Amino acid sequence: MTAPLTLLAFDYGRRRVGVACGNTLLREAQPLRSIAAEGSARFEHIQRLIKEWQPDALVVGVPFHPDGAEHEITLAARKFARQLSGRYHLPVHEVDERYSSVEAERDDPDDLDAAAAAVILQQFFNDNP
């Protein structure tokens, strides 16, 4: 039996990034918080989270138009995923997050971005049994 893996998930946004955590044993995502910072300040916050949680892998939500077409934020989210991989040398998995914010809003969360990150991570668990 392999040891459970810890994952951090990110709902990328230009102004805020939602963060969630979970592990492969429980396969249940939990919202953590949002990071309201840009540029290198954003990565300083992420570095602290990685040090605290010591994840085995990262998950990034990548948005698409309803028809599956890419748009400007798709490219920015993929760039963010590459930056995470390069900075932290961890596997980074991309998840189609087309309706994550809509799904997260259903529960009327205190932190919508973190809740959307949890939806993204839960989708990753569901798609990777």
Secondary structure, 3 states (H helix, E strand, C coil): CCCCCEEEEEECCCCCEEEEEEECCCCCCEEEEEECCCHHHHHHHHHHHHHHHCCCEEEEEECCCCCCCCCHHHHHHHHHHHHHHHHHCCCEEEEECCCHHHHHHCCCCCCHHHHHHHHHHHHHHHHCC
